[in-house]
Amino acid sequence: MFPSVCESARPYLRVGIWTEPSPRFCPNGHRLGAGRAMVAAMPCRRVGGHHRAHTCLACGATTYSPPAHNDCEH
């Protein structure tokens, strides 16, 4: 049985607002953040919700949170 949410993607309370962790760097070392990445949602039945796809605007590399696995159902 799979967990409903990847442990690394658990939301947390920050300054009174619920948020979730996001990657700080792409696989090629470029910093991600406002104006430096495009963020999209990818539905997944395995994690019981979705993955966020963080695409680096400098190189086009995409990082998923929680990580997408081969057995994910998209």
Long-range contacts (C-beta under 8 A, 24 or more apart in sequence): 2-46, 2-47, 3-47, 4-47, 4-48, 4-49, 5-47, 5-48, 5-49, 5-66, 6-47, 6-65, 6-66, 6-67, 8-65, 8-66, 8-67, 9-47, 9-65, 9-66, 20-52, 20-65, 21-65, 22-52, 22-54, 22-65, 23-54, 23-63, 23-65, 26-54, 26-56, 26-58, 26-59, 26-61, 26-63, 27-61, 27-63, 28-56, 28-58, 28-59, 28-61, 30-56, 30-58, 30-59, 30-61, 32-56, 32-63, 42-68, 42-74, 43-74, 44-68, 44-72, 44-73, 44-74, 45-72, 45-73, 46-71, 46-72, 46-73, 47-72
